[in-house]
Amino acid sequence: MEHCLKVLICASTEGEIAGIKPSDTIDTLVTGVGYFSTVYNLTKRLLLHEYCFVFAVGIAGDYRLNEPLPQLYVVENARFADTGFEGENGEFVPLVGSKFLPGNQLPFSNGVIHNPIARQFALHYGINLCNANTVNQTRTERDYINKMLTRFPAEIETMESAALHYVTQLQRVPLIEIRATSNHVAPKSAEKWKIAESVEVLNNFLNKNICNTDINDLTRIICQY
């Protein structure tokens, strides 16, 4: 492994980090959309390079239809929300927590991946914490969403969060995941997505608080928990 005191900023698409200012201490990675490509590309990078921190960033959907857009959130708990089986009575049975993958097998705790350093970072910068449901398929029918949120309460939905936490915790690399909400989890025809606005908010925060901050200062901010 090549040793380098650097920070990795990753996103699922190039557009989400297009406004990041380059730096000698910052690498970027486009993982691809969805958690299968995220697992492969992030693991590959972490096996080849050593980083002090990984900052995973991107847009997200907000389950709460009355919340304004965009808003920044730090993910504290992530879950694979639609990976599982159909039970005998047609009910959903999560893979994590089944006989095939115990719910408390590392990095899971009761079926969730908890990030112990998220709270300190969020408090320092005044950003709200959130729970993220990670899905393979985005669906917007209210009955389906209500059933999911009854099983797995969360504020936001993404297609990568749990995969990012899964890889970094198994590789023992500290992760901070920051999301900017670009839309509500509702039919696309119901509102205009604010993708450009959310990416701008996200990139402005990163350039001000991450790209221009010394790694030692970041360590003090993040590791005071």
C-alpha positions as CSV (number, residue, x, y, z in Angstrom):
1,M,0.0,0.0,0.0
2,E,1.2,3.5,-0.9
3,H,1.4,5.7,2.2
4,C,0.1,9.2,1.9
5,L,-1.4,11.6,4.4
6,K,-4.4,12.5,2.3
7,V,-8.1,12.9,2.3
8,L,-10.4,11.1,-0.2
9,I,-13.5,12.8,-1.4
10,C,-15.8,10.5,-3.3
11,A,-19.2,10.7,-5.0
12,S,-21.3,8.5,-7.2
13,T,-21.2,10.9,-10.1
14,E,-18.6,13.4,-11.4
15,G,-21.1,16.2,-11.3
16,E,-21.5,16.0,-7.6
17,I,-17.8,17.0,-7.0
18,A,-17.1,19.0,-10.1
19,G,-16.7,22.2,-8.1
20,I,-14.1,20.8,-5.7
21,K,-10.9,22.7,-5.8
22,P,-7.8,20.5,-6.3
23,S,-5.3,20.1,-3.6
24,D,-2.0,18.2,-2.9
25,T,-3.7,16.6,0.1
26,I,-7.0,15.7,-1.5
27,D,-7.8,12.9,-3.9
28,T,-11.2,12.4,-5.5
29,L,-13.0,9.3,-6.6
30,V,-16.1,8.7,-8.7
31,T,-17.5,5.4,-7.4
32,G,-20.5,5.0,-9.8
33,V,-24.2,5.0,-8.9
34,G,-25.5,2.1,-6.7
35,Y,-23.8,0.1,-4.0
36,F,-22.3,-2.7,-6.1
37,S,-20.1,-0.2,-8.0
38,T,-19.5,1.7,-4.8
39,V,-18.2,-1.4,-3.0
40,Y,-15.9,-2.3,-5.8
41,N,-14.4,1.1,-6.7
42,L,-14.0,2.3,-3.1
43,T,-12.5,-1.0,-1.9
44,K,-10.1,-1.0,-4.8
45,R,-8.9,2.6,-4.0
46,L,-8.5,1.9,-0.3
47,L,-6.4,-1.2,-0.9
48,L,-4.0,0.9,-3.0
49,H,-3.8,4.1,-1.0
50,E,-3.9,5.2,2.6
51,Y,-6.2,8.0,3.7
52,C,-6.7,9.8,6.9
53,F,-10.4,10.2,6.2
54,V,-12.9,9.5,3.5
55,F,-15.6,12.1,2.8
56,A,-18.4,10.6,0.9
57,V,-20.7,13.3,-0.6
58,G,-23.6,13.6,-2.9
59,I,-27.3,14.4,-3.3
60,A,-30.1,12.6,-1.6
61,G,-33.9,12.3,-1.5
62,D,-35.8,13.6,1.6
63,Y,-38.6,11.4,2.8
64,R,-40.2,14.4,4.6
65,L,-42.3,16.1,2.0
66,N,-42.5,19.4,3.9
67,E,-38.8,19.9,4.4
68,P,-37.2,22.7,2.4
69,L,-34.6,21.9,-0.3
70,P,-31.6,21.8,-0.4
71,Q,-30.4,21.0,3.1
72,L,-27.1,19.5,4.3
73,Y,-27.1,16.3,6.4
74,V,-24.4,14.1,8.0
75,V,-25.3,10.4,7.9
76,E,-25.0,8.8,11.3
77,N,-26.8,5.5,10.6
78,A,-27.1,3.7,7.3
79,R,-29.1,0.6,6.4
80,F,-29.5,-1.7,3.3
81,A,-33.3,-1.1,3.2
82,D,-34.5,-3.2,0.3
83,T,-32.0,-6.1,0.2
84,G,-33.7,-9.2,1.4
85,F,-36.3,-11.9,0.7
86,E,-40.0,-12.4,0.4
87,G,-41.3,-14.3,3.5
88,E,-43.9,-17.0,3.5
89,N,-46.7,-14.5,4.0
90,G,-45.4,-12.1,1.4
91,E,-43.7,-9.9,3.9
92,F,-40.3,-8.4,3.4
93,V,-37.4,-10.1,5.3
94,P,-34.2,-8.1,5.4
95,L,-31.0,-10.0,4.5
96,V,-29.2,-8.3,7.4
97,G,-30.6,-9.9,10.5
98,S,-31.5,-13.2,8.7
99,K,-29.8,-16.6,9.2
100,F,-27.5,-15.7,6.2
101,L,-26.1,-12.4,7.7
102,P,-26.5,-11.8,11.4
103,G,-27.7,-8.3,12.4
104,N,-24.8,-7.8,14.8
105,Q,-22.1,-9.1,12.6
106,L,-19.5,-6.4,12.0
107,P,-20.0,-3.7,10.8
108,F,-23.7,-4.1,11.7
109,S,-25.4,-3.4,15.0
110,N,-29.0,-4.5,15.1
111,G,-29.1,-4.4,11.3
112,V,-27.7,-0.8,11.0
113,I,-24.2,0.5,10.4
114,H,-23.6,3.2,12.9
115,N,-20.9,5.9,12.4
116,P,-19.5,6.9,15.8
117,I,-17.6,10.0,14.4
118,A,-20.5,11.6,12.5
119,R,-22.0,13.3,15.6
120,Q,-18.9,15.3,16.5
121,F,-18.4,16.5,13.0
122,A,-22.1,17.5,12.6
123,L,-22.1,19.4,15.9
124,H,-18.9,21.3,15.0
125,Y,-20.3,22.5,11.7
126,G,-23.9,22.9,12.8
127,I,-25.3,20.3,10.4
128,N,-28.2,18.0,11.2
129,L,-27.6,14.3,11.6
130,C,-29.8,11.8,9.7
131,N,-30.5,8.1,9.1
132,A,-30.1,7.0,5.5
133,N,-32.0,4.1,3.8
134,T,-29.9,2.7,1.0
135,V,-31.9,1.2,-1.9
136,N,-31.3,-0.6,-5.1
137,Q,-34.5,0.7,-6.7
138,T,-36.0,4.1,-6.2
139,R,-39.8,4.0,-5.7
140,T,-42.1,6.8,-5.0
141,E,-45.5,5.2,-4.3
142,R,-46.7,6.5,-0.9
143,D,-47.9,3.1,0.3
144,Y,-44.6,1.5,-0.5
145,I,-42.6,4.4,1.1
146,N,-44.8,4.3,4.2
147,K,-44.3,0.6,4.6
148,M,-40.5,1.1,4.3
149,L,-40.4,3.9,6.8
150,T,-42.5,1.8,9.3
151,R,-39.9,-0.9,9.1
152,F,-36.8,1.4,8.8
153,P,-37.4,5.0,10.0
154,A,-35.1,7.4,8.2
155,E,-34.8,11.0,6.9
156,I,-33.1,10.5,3.6
157,E,-32.8,7.9,0.8
158,T,-29.6,7.2,-1.2
159,M,-28.3,4.4,-3.4
160,E,-24.8,4.2,-1.8
161,S,-24.8,5.2,1.9
162,A,-24.7,1.7,3.5
163,A,-22.2,0.5,1.0
164,L,-19.9,3.4,1.9
165,H,-20.1,2.7,5.6
166,Y,-19.7,-1.0,5.0
167,V,-16.5,-0.7,3.1
168,T,-14.9,2.0,5.2
169,Q,-15.6,0.3,8.5
170,L,-14.3,-3.1,7.4
171,Q,-11.2,-1.3,6.0
172,R,-10.9,0.7,9.2
173,V,-10.9,4.1,7.5
174,P,-12.8,7.0,9.2
175,L,-15.8,8.1,7.1
176,I,-17.9,11.3,7.1
177,E,-20.8,11.1,4.7
178,I,-22.4,14.5,3.8
179,R,-25.6,14.7,1.7
180,A,-27.5,17.6,0.2
181,T,-31.2,17.0,-0.4
182,S,-32.1,17.7,-4.0
183,N,-35.7,16.3,-4.0
184,H,-38.4,14.7,-2.0
185,V,-39.1,11.0,-2.3
186,A,-42.2,11.6,-4.4
187,P,-43.1,11.2,-8.1
188,K,-40.7,13.2,-10.2
189,S,-43.7,15.0,-11.8
190,A,-44.7,16.4,-8.3
191,E,-41.8,18.9,-8.1
192,K,-38.8,20.3,-9.8
193,W,-35.6,18.6,-8.5
194,K,-33.0,21.1,-7.2
195,I,-29.9,19.2,-8.3
196,A,-27.8,22.2,-9.3
197,E,-28.7,24.0,-6.1
198,S,-27.9,21.1,-3.9
199,V,-24.6,20.4,-5.6
200,E,-23.6,24.1,-5.2
201,V,-24.4,24.0,-1.5
202,L,-22.4,20.8,-1.1
203,N,-19.4,22.0,-3.0
204,N,-19.3,25.3,-1.3
205,F,-19.3,23.6,2.1
206,L,-16.5,21.2,1.0
207,N,-14.3,23.9,-0.4
208,K,-14.7,26.1,2.6
209,N,-14.4,23.5,5.4
210,I,-12.6,20.5,4.0
211,C,-10.4,21.4,1.1
212,N,-9.0,24.5,2.9
213,T,-8.5,22.8,6.3
214,D,-5.3,21.2,7.4
215,I,-5.5,17.5,8.0
216,N,-4.4,17.8,11.6
217,D,-7.2,20.3,12.2
218,L,-9.7,17.9,10.6
219,T,-8.4,15.2,12.9
220,R,-9.0,17.3,16.0
221,I,-12.5,18.2,14.8
222,I,-13.6,14.7,13.9
223,C,-11.9,12.7,16.6
224,Q,-13.0,14.5,19.7
225,Y,-15.8,12.0,20.4
